Amino acid sequence: MSIFDVMLALCTLLCSLVAGLLFAYAIVIMPGIKNLEDKQFIKAFQVTDRVIQDNHPVFLFVWVGSAISLIFCAFTGFSKLQGLDFFLLLSVTAAYLAGVQISTIAIHLSL
């Protein structure tokens, strides 16, 4: 098993954990606070987000690790993969970074 294979498995695990967190947010947290007044909603979102950011080094490892491992796999995949496989890896990397990481940093963390 090569380093690329190990990193691809790690990347899959970390991205799946992030997806699970976002899923839980979408079906539990957001519906739970949607009936609040605007200021209360923002405050509740900030408090929840602060707990995640301040008290959970595992969260930081999963969140940042998913992006780093995916970027590593994309760069490493350049020499390991060809054709459609490499194109799909690059597409997934771009979609994940833009759709999850960058949108979260640009929109949610600014709240």
Secondary structure as GFF3:
##gff-version 3
##sequence-region A 1 111
A	DSSP	alpha_helix	3	24	.	.	.	ID=ss1
A	DSSP	pi_helix	25	29	.	.	.	ID=ss2
A	DSSP	alpha_helix	30	33	.	.	.	ID=ss3
A	DSSP	alpha_helix	38	55	.	.	.	ID=ss4
A	DSSP	alpha_helix	57	80	.	.	.	ID=ss5
A	DSSP	alpha_helix	83	96	.	.	.	ID=ss6
A	DSSP	pi_helix	97	102	.	.	.	ID=ss7
A	DSSP	alpha_helix	103	103	.	.	.	ID=ss8
A	DSSP	pi_helix	104	108	.	.	.	ID=ss9
###
